[in-house]
Amino acid sequence: MTTEAVPAPPRSGPAPITEGRRPRKEAFLVGVFVAVPTLALFAAVPLAWGWGLGWVEVALFAIFYAISGLGVTVGFHRYFTHGAFKANRPLRIALAIAGSLSLQGGVLEWVGTHRRHHAYADKEGDPHSPWLYGTSATALAKGFWHSHLGWNFGRDLTNMKRFAPDLLADRDVMRVQKAFPLIVVASLLGPALLGGLVTLSWWGALTAFFWAGLVRVALLHHVTWSINSICHIWGERPFASRDRSANVWWLAVLSFGESWHNLHHADPTCARHGVKKGQIDISAVVIRGFEKAGWATNVRWPTTRRLERLATKTS
């Protein structure tokens, strides 16, 4: 007499944190997009004193840095990751495209990875915590490298079905995600095209590509990564959070307010991170502008009562 095998019951509990491995070809491309702009950033210091840095390059750099940087801070971070406000459809699409111009990955990968960071902040499972190797000087040096740059080369992929199911179901977002390779081209060659048209020269196109393309991408990369590394090691912690997130004032302008990181981890859905007097938060100003224009609604602004409660927990 034979018996049929009884199928195992379905697994219960949350989906796994990671799902699959990054293909070697994709890992190589990530390395290229990390290394090449960084090399350009190092080269920019000596070249700034005698090679192709005029008002056209400075203006294009500032414009593309602001669009792509705010696309990350307002769009990828405060809107898509944390839902700090609701956006109408044109704004939602525009924010997804603007954030993609930063070349920090598509909106899906960025959001899924950052939500995973918050779920396991400074604990096992955090993709870029500087505290994963211990607290000694050697361990922190290793942790700093990992949290700032090394984590980009990890091959384990964050499980998007667990951390970003809402984006997977959003047709507009997934169209932008699929168009990421074209957005990369536009982000690098767009400044070159504009620089060439303004100066009516190939030289103007080349210098605009270098400064407003490569150098701009590299600076924004390292400012963003500094939030992962510097803002989880050094700084002030006036608000209660479950991790080591801290405020670093000298990064506030370049990061558009993201370096007021302690309040963000204490109250992740808050639309303003710099909540104290004198704390510059350009991203919050932009969100306020979207709100006044009627493009953003249900903005989660900080309240005095909540800030006092979060501050009391630290005393």
C-alpha positions in Angstrom: 0.0 0.0 0.0 1.4 3.4 -1.0 0.7 6.7 0.5 0.9 10.1 -1.2 3.3 12.7 0.3 1.5 15.4 2.2 2.6 18.8 1.0 4.3 21.0 3.6 2.2 23.7 5.0 2.9 27.2 3.7 5.6 29.2 5.6 4.2 31.7 8.0 5.7 35.0 9.1 7.2 37.9 7.1 8.8 37.5 3.7 12.6 37.3 3.7 14.6 40.5 3.9 16.6 39.7 0.7 15.6 38.0 -2.4 18.2 36.8 -5.0 21.6 38.1 -5.9 22.7 40.9 -8.1 23.9 39.7 -11.4 27.7 40.2 -11.9 27.1 42.4 -14.9 24.8 44.7 -12.9 27.3 44.7 -10.0 30.0 45.8 -12.4 27.8 48.6 -13.7 27.2 49.8 -10.1 30.9 49.9 -9.6 31.4 52.0 -12.7 28.7 54.5 -11.7 30.2 54.8 -8.3 33.9 55.0 -9.3 33.8 57.2 -12.4 32.0 60.2 -10.9 34.1 59.9 -7.8 37.3 60.0 -9.8 35.9 63.1 -11.6 35.2 64.7 -8.2 38.8 64.2 -7.1 40.0 65.6 -10.5 37.7 68.6 -10.1 39.8 70.2 -7.4 43.0 70.9 -9.5 41.0 71.4 -12.7 38.8 74.1 -11.2 41.8 76.5 -11.3 42.3 76.4 -15.0 40.1 74.2 -17.0 36.6 74.9 -18.2 34.8 76.2 -15.1 32.8 79.3 -16.0 29.4 80.7 -15.3 27.7 78.2 -17.7 29.2 75.2 -15.9 28.4 76.6 -12.5 24.8 77.4 -13.4 24.2 74.0 -15.0 25.8 72.3 -12.0 23.6 74.2 -9.6 20.4 73.5 -11.6 21.0 69.8 -12.0 22.2 69.4 -8.4 19.1 71.0 -7.1 16.7 69.1 -9.3 18.3 65.7 -8.7 19.0 66.3 -5.1 15.5 67.5 -4.2 14.2 64.6 -6.3 16.0 62.3 -3.8 15.2 64.2 -0.6 11.6 65.3 -1.3 10.7 62.6 -3.7 12.5 59.3 -3.0 12.9 59.9 0.7 10.1 62.0 2.3 7.4 61.1 -0.2 7.9 57.7 -1.6 9.6 56.1 1.3 7.8 57.6 4.3 4.6 59.1 2.9 5.2 62.5 4.6 2.6 64.0 2.2 0.3 63.0 -0.6 1.1 64.2 -4.2 -1.0 64.5 -7.2 -0.2 62.3 -10.2 2.0 64.8 -12.2 4.0 65.7 -9.1 4.4 62.0 -8.2 5.8 61.2 -11.7 8.0 64.3 -11.7 9.5 63.4 -8.3 10.2 59.9 -9.4 12.0 61.1 -12.5 13.9 63.9 -10.6 15.2 61.4 -8.0 16.3 59.0 -10.7 18.5 61.8 -12.2 20.7 61.4 -9.2 21.9 58.0 -10.5 21.5 56.5 -7.0 19.4 53.6 -8.6 15.8 53.5 -9.6 13.0 54.7 -7.4 12.1 51.1 -6.5 15.5 50.0 -5.3 16.1 53.3 -3.5 12.9 53.2 -1.6 13.0 49.5 -0.8 16.5 49.7 0.5 15.8 52.7 2.7 12.7 51.2 4.2 14.8 48.2 5.1 17.3 50.6 6.7 14.6 52.0 8.9 13.2 48.6 9.8 16.6 47.5 11.1 18.4 50.8 11.8 21.9 50.1 13.2 21.0 46.4 13.7 21.6 43.2 11.8 19.7 43.6 8.6 20.4 47.3 8.1 22.1 47.4 4.6 24.4 50.3 5.5 24.9 50.8 9.2 28.4 51.8 10.4 27.9 49.8 13.7 27.7 46.3 12.2 31.3 45.4 13.1 31.6 46.6 16.6 32.6 49.8 18.5 36.4 49.7 18.5 38.4 52.2 16.3 39.2 49.5 13.8 35.6 48.2 13.7 34.3 51.8 13.2 36.7 52.5 10.4 35.5 49.4 8.7 31.9 50.3 9.5 32.4 53.8 8.1 33.7 52.5 4.8 30.8 50.0 4.6 28.1 52.6 5.4 29.5 55.3 3.1 30.5 53.3 0.1 31.0 49.6 0.5 27.4 48.7 0.8 26.8 49.7 -2.8 28.8 46.6 -3.9 26.8 44.1 -1.9 25.2 41.5 -4.1 22.2 40.5 -1.9 19.1 42.2 -3.2 16.5 43.8 -0.9 13.2 42.0 -1.2 10.9 44.6 -2.9 7.8 42.4 -2.4 8.3 42.9 1.4 9.6 46.5 1.5 8.0 48.2 -1.5 4.8 46.4 -2.6 3.0 49.7 -3.0 5.5 50.8 -5.6 5.4 47.5 -7.4 1.6 48.0 -7.8 2.0 51.6 -9.0 2.0 51.7 -12.8 3.4 55.2 -13.1 6.3 54.4 -10.7 7.1 51.2 -12.5 7.2 53.0 -15.9 9.8 55.4 -14.5 11.6 52.5 -13.0 11.8 50.7 -16.3 13.0 54.0 -18.0 15.9 54.3 -15.6 18.6 53.6 -18.2 17.2 56.4 -20.4 17.1 58.7 -17.4 20.8 57.9 -16.7 21.7 59.0 -20.3 19.6 62.2 -19.9 21.2 63.0 -16.6 24.7 62.8 -18.0 24.2 64.1 -21.6 21.5 66.7 -20.8 24.1 69.1 -19.2 26.4 68.5 -22.2 23.7 69.3 -24.7 22.7 72.5 -22.9 26.4 73.5 -22.4 27.0 73.0 -26.1 24.0 75.0 -27.1 24.7 77.9 -24.8 28.4 78.2 -25.8 27.9 77.0 -29.4 31.0 74.8 -29.0 32.0 71.2 -28.4 34.3 72.4 -25.6 31.3 73.8 -23.8 29.5 70.5 -24.1 32.5 68.6 -22.7 33.1 70.9 -19.7 29.3 70.9 -18.9 29.4 67.1 -19.1 32.3 67.0 -16.7 31.0 69.6 -14.1 27.2 69.3 -14.3 27.3 65.7 -15.2 30.0 63.6 -13.5 31.1 66.0 -10.7 27.5 66.9 -9.8 26.5 63.2 -9.6 29.6 62.4 -7.5 29.1 65.2 -5.0 25.4 64.3 -4.6 26.3 60.6 -4.1 28.8 61.4 -1.3 26.5 63.9 0.4 23.7 61.3 0.4 26.0 58.5 1.6 27.3 60.8 4.3 23.8 60.7 5.9 24.3 56.9 6.2 27.8 57.1 7.6 28.6 60.4 9.3 25.1 61.0 10.6 25.0 57.6 12.3 28.4 58.1 14.0 28.9 61.7 15.0 26.6 64.6 15.9 23.9 65.7 18.3 20.9 63.5 19.4 18.3 65.8 21.0 15.4 63.5 20.2 14.7 59.9 21.2 15.2 57.2 18.5 16.0 53.5 18.5 19.3 53.9 16.8 22.4 56.2 16.6 21.1 58.7 14.1 22.4 62.2 14.8 22.2 65.8 13.5 25.2 67.2 11.6 24.7 70.9 11.0 27.5 71.5 8.4 25.8 69.0 5.9 22.4 70.7 6.1 22.6 72.9 3.0 24.3 70.4 0.7 21.9 67.7 1.8 18.8 70.0 1.5 18.0 69.4 5.2 18.6 65.6 5.4 21.4 65.9 7.9 19.0 66.8 10.7 18.9 63.0 10.8 18.1 62.5 14.5 14.6 64.0 14.3 14.0 62.0 11.1 14.6 58.7 12.8 12.6 59.8 15.9 9.7 60.7 13.7 10.2 59.2 10.2 7.0 60.4 8.5 7.5 64.1 9.5 7.8 66.3 6.5 10.3 68.7 8.2 13.6 67.4 9.6 15.1 70.6 10.7 12.6 71.6 13.4 14.6 73.8 15.7 15.4 77.5 15.3 18.2 78.1 12.7 18.0 74.5 11.3 17.9 75.0 7.5 15.7 72.5 5.7 15.4 73.4 2.1 13.4 70.2 1.3 10.7 71.3 3.8 10.5 74.7 2.1 9.9 73.0 -1.2 7.2 70.8 0.2 5.5 73.9 1.6 5.6 75.4 -1.8 4.0 72.3 -3.3 1.3 72.4 -0.6 0.5 76.1 -1.3 0.3 75.3 -5.0 -2.2 72.5 -4.3 0.1 69.8 -5.6 0.8 68.2 -2.2 -1.8 67.6 0.5 -2.0 65.9 3.9 1.5 67.1 4.7 2.6 65.7 8.1 4.2 68.8 9.7 5.7 68.6 13.1 3.6 69.5 16.1 4.9 71.2 19.3 3.3 68.4 21.5 5.0 65.6 19.6 8.4 67.3 19.5 8.2 67.9 23.3 7.4 64.3 23.9 10.3 63.1 21.7 12.6 65.5 23.5 11.4 64.4 26.9 12.3 60.8 26.2 16.0 61.7 25.9 16.2 63.5 29.2 
